[in-house]
Amino acid sequence: MTLADSCEQYQWNPIDSGASHSQLAGTLAALVLTVTVVLLSTSPRRPNRTFALIQFLASLFSLTYAAYLFSLIAGLQDCRQAWRLLMVAADGLGVGVLGIFGGLSWLVIARGDVEDAVNRFTTTIGFIVAGFVIIDLSATAHDFRVRILTPEEIPDWVGVALIVHIALAAAAFVAVAVSRRSIRPNGMRSVRAAAVSTLVCTIVGGLSMDAIMKNTGDGDAPSWINVVALLVAVVPGTVAAIIHLYALPTRGAREYILGRHSVRQFPLQAKNADSIEKGPGEPKAAGATKSRVPRRNR
């Protein structure tokens, strides 16, 4: 089967777009790596860049693997197999982009001289990107089930499961958006949860990719492979997107990250910074503030 015979019956060819998508994911990964190196090379006065670094490192891992998957798709000769891998690669690309905007949001919050309007704008962009990621993953899975697979290749309950998934994702999206004003400022736990969700999504995609490559012949695959490809296309990415929404900075996050967080999470750095501000000759205790008058030379 030639490439033209394999793809002429479908409206879109993922093999032709695999190279461009691989370049996109690789470029984003390179930008994230550059920003990470710059942040690690500089020494801020306060250790308030940890939130952004955690997001960027997880995003770097996801985008790098997505670039590899898209390059693998570009070398395939069968569109059906390429579609299965496409859904896995789209997961990694979408979650990686979410990590970029999440890290940028915390990086803006770490700047104490940035106005609140900029903070709200970056958070709004994060919500828009998360919505696009959820919609894109769901639409890709729907097109694969309807246009690529035949009714004999996929169980009927998968279509119902996709509808339920979309409803639950929409409800979770609205719930997070509404509850942001009432929850306490986000801390390290939410950022770590977002980073872990990105890593888990990438690892699950890698395992499913290995199963797809081993159990797929000339476009034909067992029905359970199609089920795995569809579930991996929507479930991990959607869950990671909702967790990333919760990890975006909320009201009071700036005071948390610039004040209490620096002292509790980094007591050694805070102590050193305090000693530098006081100077080597100043007393450590508050009560020991007795001034010394130098003797006059006689």
C-alpha positions in Angstrom: 0.0 0.0 0.0 1.5 3.3 -1.1 1.2 6.5 0.8 -1.3 8.0 -1.7 -3.5 5.0 -1.6 -3.4 5.0 2.2 -4.4 8.7 2.7 -6.5 9.7 -0.3 -9.8 8.6 1.4 -9.3 10.8 4.4 -9.8 14.6 4.6 -6.6 15.2 6.5 -3.3 13.5 6.3 -1.3 13.4 9.6 1.8 12.1 7.9 2.2 15.3 5.8 1.8 17.5 8.9 4.0 15.3 11.1 7.2 17.1 10.2 5.8 20.6 10.8 4.3 19.6 14.1 7.6 18.1 15.1 9.4 21.4 14.3 6.8 23.3 16.4 7.2 21.0 19.4 11.0 21.1 19.1 11.0 24.9 18.8 8.8 25.3 21.9 11.1 22.8 23.8 14.2 24.8 22.8 12.6 28.0 24.0 11.6 26.4 27.3 15.1 25.1 27.7 16.6 28.5 27.1 14.3 30.2 29.6 15.1 27.5 32.2 18.8 27.9 31.8 18.5 31.7 32.1 16.4 31.4 35.3 18.9 29.0 36.8 21.9 31.1 35.8 20.6 34.2 37.5 20.5 34.7 41.3 17.3 36.5 42.3 17.3 38.2 45.7 14.4 36.1 46.7 13.9 32.5 45.7 10.5 33.1 44.0 11.1 31.5 40.7 10.7 27.9 41.8 7.0 27.7 40.8 7.8 28.7 37.2 10.9 26.4 37.0 8.8 23.4 38.0 6.3 24.0 35.3 9.0 24.7 32.7 10.9 21.5 33.4 7.8 19.3 33.2 6.8 21.1 30.0 10.3 20.5 28.5 10.0 16.8 29.0 6.5 16.6 27.4 7.4 18.8 24.4 10.6 16.9 23.7 8.7 13.6 23.6 5.9 15.1 21.5 8.5 16.3 18.9 9.9 12.7 18.8 6.4 11.3 18.2 5.5 13.7 15.5 8.8 12.9 13.7 7.9 9.2 14.0 4.5 9.9 12.4 6.2 11.8 9.5 8.0 8.6 8.6 5.0 6.2 8.6 3.3 4.9 5.5 -0.1 4.1 6.8 -2.6 6.8 7.8 -4.6 4.7 10.2 -1.5 4.0 12.3 -0.5 7.6 12.0 -3.8 8.7 13.3 -3.4 6.5 16.4 0.0 8.0 17.2 -1.3 11.4 16.4 -3.7 11.4 19.3 -0.9 10.4 21.7 1.4 13.1 20.3 -1.3 15.7 20.5 -1.6 14.9 24.2 2.0 15.7 24.9 2.0 18.9 22.8 -1.1 20.3 24.4 0.0 19.6 28.0 3.4 21.0 27.2 2.0 24.2 26.0 -0.2 24.4 29.1 3.0 24.1 31.2 4.5 27.0 29.3 1.7 29.4 30.1 1.5 28.1 33.6 5.1 28.9 34.2 4.8 32.3 32.6 1.9 33.1 34.9 3.9 32.3 38.0 6.9 34.2 36.5 4.8 37.3 36.1 3.5 36.9 39.7 7.1 36.7 40.9 7.7 40.2 39.7 6.5 42.5 42.4 6.4 45.6 40.2 3.8 44.1 37.6 0.3 45.4 37.8 -2.6 43.1 38.6 -4.1 43.6 35.2 -1.1 41.8 33.6 -1.6 38.9 36.1 -5.2 38.6 35.2 -4.4 38.7 31.5 -1.9 35.8 31.8 -4.3 33.8 33.8 -7.1 34.3 31.3 -4.7 33.2 28.5 -4.1 30.0 30.5 -7.8 29.3 30.7 -8.2 29.9 27.0 -5.3 27.6 26.1 -6.7 24.9 28.4 -10.1 25.1 26.8 -8.5 24.8 23.3 -6.5 21.8 24.4 -9.6 20.0 25.8 -11.6 20.8 22.7 -8.9 19.8 20.3 -8.2 16.5 22.0 -11.9 15.6 22.1 -12.4 16.6 18.4 -9.4 14.5 17.3 -10.7 11.5 19.1 -14.2 12.0 17.7 -12.8 12.3 14.1 -10.8 9.1 14.6 -13.8 7.2 15.8 -16.2 8.4 13.1 -14.1 9.0 10.0 -11.2 6.5 10.4 -12.7 3.5 12.2 -15.5 1.3 11.1 -18.3 0.2 13.5 -16.7 -3.2 13.8 -13.4 -1.8 14.9 -14.6 0.0 18.0 -17.2 -0.9 20.7 -20.4 1.2 20.9 -19.8 2.2 24.5 -16.8 4.3 23.4 -19.0 6.9 21.8 -21.0 7.2 25.0 -17.9 7.4 27.0 -16.6 10.3 24.9 -19.8 12.2 25.4 -19.7 11.7 29.1 -16.0 12.8 29.1 -16.9 16.1 27.3 -19.7 16.8 29.8 -17.4 16.1 32.8 -14.6 18.2 31.4 -16.9 21.1 30.8 -18.3 20.8 34.3 -14.8 20.7 35.8 -13.7 23.6 33.7 -16.6 25.8 34.9 -16.2 24.6 38.5 -12.5 25.6 38.6 -13.2 29.0 37.0 -16.0 29.8 39.5 -14.2 28.6 42.6 -11.0 30.6 41.9 -12.1 33.6 43.9 -13.0 31.6 47.0 -10.0 29.2 47.3 -6.9 30.1 49.2 -3.7 31.2 47.3 -2.1 28.4 45.4 1.0 26.9 46.8 3.7 24.5 46.0 1.3 21.5 46.1 -0.8 22.7 43.2 2.2 23.4 41.1 3.8 20.1 41.9 0.5 18.4 41.0 0.4 20.1 37.6 4.0 19.1 36.9 3.3 15.5 38.0 0.2 15.4 35.8 2.3 16.5 32.8 4.9 13.8 33.5 2.2 11.1 34.0 0.5 12.1 30.7 3.8 11.8 28.8 4.6 8.5 30.4 1.2 7.0 29.7 1.5 8.3 26.1 4.9 6.5 25.7 3.5 3.2 27.0 0.5 3.4 24.7 2.7 4.3 21.8 4.8 1.2 22.4 1.6 -1.0 22.5 0.3 0.6 19.3 3.5 0.1 17.4 3.8 -3.6 18.5 0.1 -4.6 17.8 -0.5 -2.6 14.6 0.1 -4.2 11.2 -0.8 -2.8 7.8 -3.4 -0.5 9.3 -5.2 -3.3 11.0 -5.3 -3.5 14.8 -7.3 -5.2 17.5 -10.3 -3.3 18.8 -8.7 -2.9 22.2 -5.8 -1.0 20.6 -8.3 1.5 19.1 -10.0 1.8 22.5 -6.6 2.5 24.2 -5.7 5.1 21.6 -9.0 6.9 22.1 -8.8 6.8 25.9 -5.2 8.0 26.0 -6.1 10.8 23.5 -8.7 12.4 25.9 -8.4 11.2 29.5 -4.8 12.0 30.6 -4.7 15.3 28.7 -8.0 16.5 30.0 -7.2 15.6 33.6 -3.8 17.3 33.3 -5.5 20.4 31.8 -7.9 20.7 34.7 -5.1 20.3 37.2 -3.1 23.0 35.4 -6.1 25.3 35.7 -6.1 24.8 39.4 -2.4 25.5 39.6 -2.7 28.9 37.9 -2.1 31.8 40.3 -5.2 32.9 42.3 -6.0 36.0 44.3 -3.3 36.6 47.0 -0.7 34.4 45.2 1.7 37.4 44.8 1.8 38.0 48.5 2.2 34.3 49.2 5.1 33.9 46.8 6.9 37.1 47.7 6.3 36.9 51.4 5.5 33.9 53.5 6.6 31.3 50.9 10.1 32.6 50.8 10.6 32.3 54.5 8.9 28.9 55.0 10.1 27.0 51.9 13.6 28.6 51.8 14.6 29.4 55.4 18.3 29.3 54.7 18.1 31.7 51.8 15.8 34.0 53.8 18.2 34.0 56.8 21.2 34.8 54.6 19.3 37.6 52.8 18.3 39.0 56.2 21.9 38.9 57.5 23.1 40.6 54.3 20.5 43.4 54.7 21.5 43.9 58.4 25.2 43.9 57.8 28.0 42.0 59.6 28.3 44.6 62.4 24.6 44.8 63.4 23.2 42.9 66.4 21.2 39.8 65.7 18.7 40.2 68.6 16.1 42.9 68.6 16.8 43.8 72.2 20.5 44.2 71.7 20.3 47.6 70.0 22.7 49.5 72.4 24.5 52.1 70.4 28.2 52.5 70.8 29.9 55.9 70.8 33.5 55.8 69.6 36.1 57.2 72.0 37.7 60.4 71.1 41.3 60.4 70.5 43.1 62.4 73.1 
